[in-house]
Amino acid sequence: MRMMAPVRWFCVSVFILSSFVLSCRTAEVQKKESAEIKEGQTLAVMSFDSINAGKDIGVAVSEIIRSEISSMDDIPYTVVERIMLNRVLQEQELSMTGLVSTSRAVKIGKILYANYLLMGRVIKAGDRYRISASIVETNTAIVKKQVYEDVRGEHDIPLASKAVSYKLFDRQIDYGQPGEKPALSVDGTYASVYTDARGIHHGGSIVLRIKGNRVQGYNIAQIGRADMYGVIEGDFINGYYKAHYGYGNFTFRVSEGGKHLIGSYYQVSNGAHGDWIAVRGDAFKLPDELYTGKWETGDRCLVKWSGDGYWYPGRVARKEDGLYFIAYDDGDKEWRFEKYIREENLKPGDVVFAKWKSGRRYYRGKIAMRKGDNIFINYDDGDKEWTTVSMVRVIID
């Protein structure tokens, strides 16, 4: 490994030492100033900054933390998905990066309809990494919680990200030891598939090795090899992969004692995302839990669109090989797994996001009345109108 120049090393060390002092001081002040976080609030995890580390690793860390928080029980937040943030910020002609100033938190929160933002940074000095994170209330721009964690070596970044996630909610993390009995039985080789906007694809072979609560392995696919590093949280494995084509994140739910890995991925370098499913052995077969065949051709439904994570009205056009071909009301079409399909039963009192006067942007409001496919919406800003179900999208936990 190439060593850093002495002057550069000194400057980075001073910077990190200053960050240590600032973090400690901020944490001390917070004990006096922070208020109780209310239940049922929305949390948006922004892209983390990177200092002396690749830009991709900051986004990867923010995604691991988002996945860790989403995996927790009994937290007072609904965590917004990254693809949903990407879409909203794109519609508002903003970027996921450069938004870490707390002075802009109020504006960003209104745009995202998020009560809190989680922002942070990854700092590298030699082989050491510091991950720091803050929860900011968007109404006031007040920092409610600020924590950090230090590790030596890139391989322990998932574990440090988990530690940060735990500290944000005053929870203790058991680091464990590499030689401990594995927390899950997933050692071995898996055949996998992945989905994207074009459909479903064979994803090559995944090989995993677990030591305690740490996960290491690799994925061999047509595009090349990707090294995988993760950490276990209950029945979930959260981590990132690194290859010649860039960084990406993955979250797997371990099913049937390690027979299936059912999860998702986010490709940091190009924004691609989708499902990532693996089955132990050399041949892939879709797990039974992902397809029951309950939906029939022509059924009206709400479907989670792969493009942004919102749920849109549509119909089942056909089904094949465990997938449903969805024709959305707005004209889009795609193949989706059954878990992304719900009954369309929008009713008065439901919160929706609708296109005001059938325009380009969506605004939040509540359904006041419904007559067939026509709905009357009271928008949060005071406007009102009759529109149709085809003009709305919703968030479903």
SETORTOR-277284 format. One line per 10 residues: number of its first residue (from 1); their letters; for each residue x, y, z of C-alpha. Coordinates in Angstrom, 3 decimals, padded with zeros to 6 digits. Layout:
BEGIN
NUM) A) X Y Z ~ ...
END
This chain:
BEGIN
1) MRMMAPVRWF) 000.000 000.000 000.000 ~ 001.335 003.455 -000.907 ~ 002.019 005.532 002.201 ~ 000.764 009.101 002.618 ~ 003.244 011.954 002.486 ~ 004.271 013.139 006.004 ~ 002.838 016.657 005.608 ~ -000.446 015.408 004.230 ~ -000.678 012.812 007.018 ~ -000.099 015.492 009.648
11) CVSVFILSSF) -002.827 017.739 008.205 ~ -005.336 014.916 008.006 ~ -004.501 013.793 011.545 ~ -005.039 017.310 012.904 ~ -008.344 017.544 011.034 ~ -009.581 014.237 012.459 ~ -008.425 015.141 015.976 ~ -010.392 018.393 015.666 ~ -013.413 016.410 014.514 ~ -013.054 014.140 017.569
21) VLSCRTAEVQ) -013.101 017.129 019.918 ~ -016.024 018.770 018.109 ~ -018.046 015.539 018.159 ~ -017.467 015.057 021.873 ~ -018.414 018.666 022.618 ~ -021.551 018.438 020.475 ~ -022.613 015.222 022.196 ~ -022.181 016.898 025.610 ~ -024.319 019.873 024.589 ~ -027.013 017.598 023.163
31) KKESAEIKEG) -027.670 016.074 026.589 ~ -029.085 019.430 027.592 ~ -030.746 020.598 024.368 ~ -032.124 017.600 022.480 ~ -035.872 017.020 022.611 ~ -037.798 013.785 022.539 ~ -038.378 012.487 019.024 ~ -042.055 011.887 018.356 ~ -043.457 008.584 017.155 ~ -044.542 008.116 013.549
41) QTLAVMSFDS) -042.091 010.576 012.007 ~ -040.354 010.291 008.639 ~ -036.564 010.043 008.340 ~ -034.633 010.657 005.114 ~ -031.019 009.449 004.954 ~ -028.938 011.712 002.725 ~ -025.712 010.830 000.929 ~ -022.710 011.095 003.255 ~ -019.726 013.273 002.381 ~ -016.326 011.611 001.910
51) INAGKDIGVA) -013.037 013.138 003.006 ~ -009.874 011.453 001.655 ~ -012.061 008.492 000.693 ~ -013.825 007.792 -002.577 ~ -017.140 009.544 -003.152 ~ -018.859 006.192 -003.657 ~ -017.945 004.958 -000.194 ~ -019.809 007.852 001.442 ~ -022.990 006.926 -000.403 ~ -022.392 003.238 000.390
61) VSEIIRSEIS) -022.078 003.969 004.112 ~ -025.259 006.068 004.129 ~ -027.092 003.169 002.477 ~ -025.785 000.625 004.994 ~ -026.949 002.872 007.825 ~ -030.342 003.326 006.161 ~ -030.677 -000.462 005.838 ~ -029.615 -001.007 009.455 ~ -032.163 001.490 010.764 ~ -034.871 000.007 008.547
71) SMDDIPYTVV) -034.088 -003.427 010.031 ~ -034.547 -002.231 013.620 ~ -037.654 -002.860 015.663 ~ -039.391 -000.225 017.770 ~ -037.917 002.927 016.224 ~ -040.001 006.112 015.915 ~ -039.391 006.543 012.165 ~ -040.580 005.543 008.760 ~ -037.346 005.470 006.753 ~ -037.655 006.855 003.234
81) ERIMLNRVLQ) -036.112 004.738 000.486 ~ -033.207 006.145 -001.484 ~ -034.870 005.680 -004.844 ~ -037.807 007.714 -003.552 ~ -035.453 010.503 -002.500 ~ -033.722 010.388 -005.870 ~ -037.018 010.823 -007.695 ~ -038.331 013.671 -005.531 ~ -035.062 015.594 -005.683 ~ -034.878 015.029 -009.429
91) EQELSMTGLV) -038.402 016.382 -009.823 ~ -037.347 019.433 -007.811 ~ -034.127 019.752 -009.858 ~ -031.935 019.194 -006.806 ~ -029.089 016.768 -006.091 ~ -028.537 014.117 -003.417 ~ -025.097 015.584 -002.755 ~ -024.176 018.978 -001.360 ~ -027.230 019.042 000.924 ~ -025.553 018.521 004.286
101) STSRAVKIGK) -025.830 022.066 005.640 ~ -028.269 022.182 008.533 ~ -029.266 025.699 007.425 ~ -030.956 024.115 004.409 ~ -032.700 021.411 006.410 ~ -036.046 023.231 006.588 ~ -036.280 023.636 002.804 ~ -035.154 020.072 002.111 ~ -037.565 018.670 004.686 ~ -040.520 020.430 003.064
111) ILYANYLLMG) -039.532 019.123 -000.359 ~ -039.124 015.547 000.886 ~ -041.985 015.718 003.426 ~ -039.426 014.404 005.927 ~ -039.549 015.348 009.608 ~ -035.879 014.491 010.100 ~ -032.767 014.197 007.961 ~ -029.825 011.915 008.730 ~ -026.596 013.399 007.396 ~ -022.955 012.508 007.884
121) RVIKAGDRYR) -019.466 011.974 006.546 ~ -016.741 009.371 006.156 ~ -013.189 010.507 006.950 ~ -010.147 008.430 006.034 ~ -006.613 008.807 007.445 ~ -004.198 006.059 006.512 ~ -006.061 002.815 007.094 ~ -008.385 004.350 009.686 ~ -011.953 005.455 009.015 ~ -014.251 007.649 011.043
131) ISASIVETNT) -017.996 007.563 010.331 ~ -020.037 010.368 011.881 ~ -023.768 010.969 011.593 ~ -026.322 013.508 012.769 ~ -030.108 013.522 012.946 ~ -031.482 016.981 012.139 ~ -035.039 018.141 012.718 ~ -036.167 019.787 009.495 ~ -038.621 022.226 011.098 ~ -035.943 023.840 013.268
141) AIVKKQVYED) -032.583 022.670 011.811 ~ -031.678 021.569 015.365 ~ -029.294 018.610 015.635 ~ -031.115 016.038 017.768 ~ -028.375 013.434 017.877 ~ -024.769 013.218 016.751 ~ -022.516 010.147 016.989 ~ -019.380 008.657 015.445 ~ -017.446 005.398 015.234 ~ -013.810 004.625 014.304
151) VRGEHDIPLA) -012.447 001.484 012.659 ~ -009.187 000.355 011.119 ~ -009.549 -001.043 007.616 ~ -012.183 -000.853 004.903 ~ -013.430 -004.367 005.651 ~ -014.901 -003.209 008.977 ~ -016.865 -000.300 007.479 ~ -020.176 -002.258 007.574 ~ -019.618 -002.981 011.275 ~ -018.804 000.660 011.992
161) SKAVSYKLFD) -021.922 001.707 010.075 ~ -023.975 -000.648 012.224 ~ -022.410 000.812 015.368 ~ -023.338 004.339 014.238 ~ -026.909 003.198 013.565 ~ -027.144 001.724 017.076 ~ -025.644 004.764 018.769 ~ -028.179 007.042 017.072 ~ -030.862 005.230 019.074 ~ -028.845 004.734 022.277
171) RQIDYGQPGE) -028.484 001.004 021.683 ~ -025.519 -001.190 022.461 ~ -023.791 -003.171 019.727 ~ -022.139 -006.542 020.286 ~ -019.038 -006.497 018.107 ~ -018.359 -010.161 018.734 ~ -015.155 -011.889 017.683 ~ -014.260 -013.235 014.245 ~ -013.833 -016.736 015.688 ~ -017.252 -016.901 017.336
181) KPALSVDGTY) -019.978 -019.268 016.200 ~ -021.754 -017.755 013.167 ~ -024.961 -015.888 013.955 ~ -026.563 -017.281 010.785 ~ -025.927 -020.400 008.729 ~ -025.255 -018.956 005.269 ~ -021.769 -020.249 004.502 ~ -021.649 -021.669 001.004 ~ -022.421 -021.000 -002.645 ~ -025.650 -019.483 -003.965
191) ASVYTDARGI) -027.104 -019.087 -007.456 ~ -028.637 -015.636 -007.830 ~ -030.793 -013.407 -009.973 ~ -031.252 -009.652 -009.893 ~ -033.816 -007.271 -011.296 ~ -033.588 -003.792 -012.764 ~ -035.771 -001.586 -014.931 ~ -035.331 -004.011 -017.859 ~ -036.502 -007.137 -016.032 ~ -034.929 -010.127 -014.288
201) HHGGSIVLRI) -031.365 -011.344 -014.948 ~ -029.145 -014.185 -013.792 ~ -026.714 -012.680 -011.301 ~ -023.974 -015.301 -011.132 ~ -022.715 -017.169 -008.066 ~ -022.456 -015.713 -004.566 ~ -019.972 -017.284 -002.151 ~ -020.284 -016.261 001.520 ~ -018.238 -016.946 004.622 ~ -019.398 -015.835 008.090
211) KGNRVQGYNI) -017.271 -015.307 011.183 ~ -019.317 -014.273 014.182 ~ -021.475 -011.377 012.986 ~ -019.190 -010.432 010.094 ~ -019.784 -011.528 006.526 ~ -017.240 -011.729 003.717 ~ -017.516 -013.223 000.268 ~ -017.745 -012.437 -003.394 ~ -020.065 -012.526 -006.369 ~ -018.915 -013.896 -009.719
221) AQIGRADMYG) -021.029 -012.643 -012.614 ~ -020.568 -011.979 -016.315 ~ -019.566 -008.402 -015.605 ~ -016.765 -009.580 -013.274 ~ -016.037 -010.285 -009.621 ~ -017.329 -008.174 -006.749 ~ -015.977 -008.577 -003.208 ~ -018.690 -008.457 -000.547 ~ -018.476 -007.263 003.066 ~ -021.367 -007.195 005.490
231) VIEGDFINGY) -022.646 -007.463 009.032 ~ -025.545 -009.411 010.527 ~ -028.553 -007.754 012.149 ~ -031.114 -010.336 013.253 ~ -032.136 -012.226 010.114 ~ -030.657 -009.540 007.863 ~ -027.252 -009.094 006.260 ~ -026.395 -005.488 005.376 ~ -023.239 -004.559 003.544 ~ -021.556 -003.360 000.382
241) YKAHYGYGNF) -019.785 -004.859 -002.594 ~ -016.742 -003.488 -004.367 ~ -015.652 -004.254 -007.925 ~ -013.786 -002.711 -010.835 ~ -017.107 -001.157 -011.897 ~ -017.650 000.576 -008.540 ~ -019.397 000.272 -005.181 ~ -022.845 -001.019 -004.381 ~ -024.971 -001.910 -001.356 ~ -026.932 -005.030 -000.561
251) TFRVSEGGKH) -029.481 -006.113 002.039 ~ -030.453 -009.770 002.362 ~ -033.129 -011.329 004.530 ~ -032.060 -014.861 005.353 ~ -034.941 -017.272 004.730 ~ -035.486 -020.961 005.529 ~ -032.382 -021.332 007.667 ~ -030.062 -019.972 005.023 ~ -031.563 -021.698 001.993 ~ -032.669 -018.399 000.462
261) LIGSYYQVSN) -031.294 -014.853 000.502 ~ -034.076 -012.420 -000.389 ~ -032.950 -008.857 -000.738 ~ -032.144 -005.791 -002.752 ~ -029.163 -003.826 -004.027 ~ -028.267 -000.252 -004.900 ~ -025.449 000.411 -007.374 ~ -023.827 003.565 -006.043 ~ -021.859 004.377 -009.192 ~ -024.833 004.519 -011.566
271) GAHGDWIAVR) -027.951 004.515 -009.390 ~ -029.233 001.133 -010.614 ~ -031.272 -000.795 -008.080 ~ -033.613 -003.719 -007.716 ~ -034.142 -007.101 -006.111 ~ -031.265 -009.514 -005.534 ~ -032.338 -013.064 -004.716 ~ -030.107 -016.086 -004.137 ~ -030.737 -019.798 -003.579 ~ -028.204 -022.171 -002.037
281) GDAFKLPDEL) -026.667 -024.435 -004.660 ~ -025.825 -024.153 -008.346 ~ -029.347 -023.840 -009.810 ~ -031.783 -020.986 -009.198 ~ -035.464 -021.544 -008.405 ~ -037.707 -018.712 -007.277 ~ -038.535 -019.167 -003.555 ~ -042.152 -020.193 -003.023 ~ -042.778 -017.292 -000.652 ~ -042.303 -014.829 -003.518
291) YTGKWETGDR) -045.132 -016.187 -005.654 ~ -048.573 -017.528 -004.696 ~ -050.397 -016.613 -007.903 ~ -053.083 -014.708 -005.973 ~ -053.413 -011.940 -008.576 ~ -055.263 -012.575 -011.832 ~ -055.029 -010.898 -015.208 ~ -057.128 -007.730 -015.165 ~ -057.005 -007.229 -011.396 ~ -056.944 -003.617 -010.263
301) CLVKWSGDGY) -054.088 -002.906 -007.844 ~ -051.496 -000.555 -006.384 ~ -047.946 -001.461 -007.393 ~ -044.564 -000.302 -006.121 ~ -042.826 001.038 -009.207 ~ -039.130 000.182 -009.486 ~ -038.388 003.693 -010.719 ~ -038.925 005.525 -007.440 ~ -040.402 003.298 -004.709 ~ -043.830 004.954 -004.670
311) WYPGRVARKE) -046.994 002.894 -005.206 ~ -049.023 003.691 -008.324 ~ -052.412 002.464 -009.574 ~ -052.454 -000.075 -012.381 ~ -053.651 -003.472 -013.563 ~ -052.176 -006.943 -013.920 ~ -051.736 -007.407 -017.666 ~ -050.347 -010.964 -017.488 ~ -048.230 -013.248 -015.329 ~ -045.379 -015.588 -016.138
321) DGLYFIAYDD) -042.576 -017.483 -014.317 ~ -043.450 -016.056 -010.911 ~ -043.682 -012.455 -012.129 ~ -046.564 -010.112 -012.943 ~ -046.572 -007.749 -015.902 ~ -048.093 -004.484 -014.678 ~ -049.732 -001.847 -016.869 ~ -049.772 001.395 -014.851 ~ -052.498 003.974 -015.310 ~ -049.926 006.532 -016.481
331) GDKEWRFEKY) -048.749 004.283 -019.340 ~ -045.615 002.754 -017.812 ~ -045.220 -001.042 -017.848 ~ -042.893 -003.459 -016.067 ~ -042.528 -006.929 -014.525 ~ -042.884 -007.022 -010.715 ~ -042.736 -009.563 -007.915 ~ -045.900 -010.315 -005.965 ~ -044.615 -008.607 -002.823 ~ -044.863 -005.255 -004.639
341) IREENLKPGD) -048.588 -005.565 -005.376 ~ -051.427 -004.450 -003.076 ~ -055.163 -004.011 -003.414 ~ -056.222 -000.569 -004.663 ~ -058.563 000.549 -001.881 ~ -057.823 004.268 -001.540 ~ -060.446 005.922 000.652 ~ -061.261 009.192 002.443 ~ -058.614 010.039 005.041 ~ -055.741 008.416 003.132
351) VVFAKWKSGR) -052.623 010.508 002.524 ~ -051.668 010.677 -001.150 ~ -049.350 012.604 -003.436 ~ -051.236 013.994 -006.437 ~ -050.459 015.973 -009.577 ~ -052.087 019.362 -009.067 ~ -054.199 020.109 -012.142 ~ -052.571 017.082 -013.820 ~ -049.221 018.903 -013.886 ~ -045.693 017.510 -013.571
361) RYYRGKIAMR) -045.074 017.708 -009.807 ~ -046.759 015.831 -006.995 ~ -048.122 017.516 -003.850 ~ -049.228 015.910 -000.609 ~ -052.808 015.928 000.602 ~ -055.661 013.822 001.957 ~ -058.561 012.244 000.161 ~ -061.783 013.919 001.367 ~ -064.272 012.111 -000.915 ~ -064.288 009.348 -003.507
371) KGDNIFINYD) -066.813 008.589 -006.244 ~ -065.630 005.702 -008.397 ~ -062.214 006.661 -009.750 ~ -062.807 010.354 -008.979 ~ -061.356 011.674 -005.727 ~ -061.520 015.046 -003.970 ~ -058.210 016.061 -002.371 ~ -057.485 018.624 000.349 ~ -053.827 019.533 -000.188 ~ -051.512 020.385 002.696
381) DGDKEWTTVS) -051.071 023.943 001.363 ~ -054.820 024.626 001.389 ~ -055.646 023.979 -002.276 ~ -058.474 021.604 -003.188 ~ -059.561 019.825 -006.348 ~ -061.318 016.890 -007.915 ~ -058.950 014.564 -009.732 ~ -058.687 010.852 -010.503 ~ -056.942 007.886 -008.891 ~ -054.634 007.711 -011.909
391) MVRVIID) -053.111 011.061 -010.874 ~ -051.853 009.906 -007.444 ~ -049.070 007.913 -005.858 ~ -048.758 006.759 -002.251 ~ -046.241 005.569 000.323 ~ -046.901 002.171 001.891 ~ -044.720 000.972 004.782
END
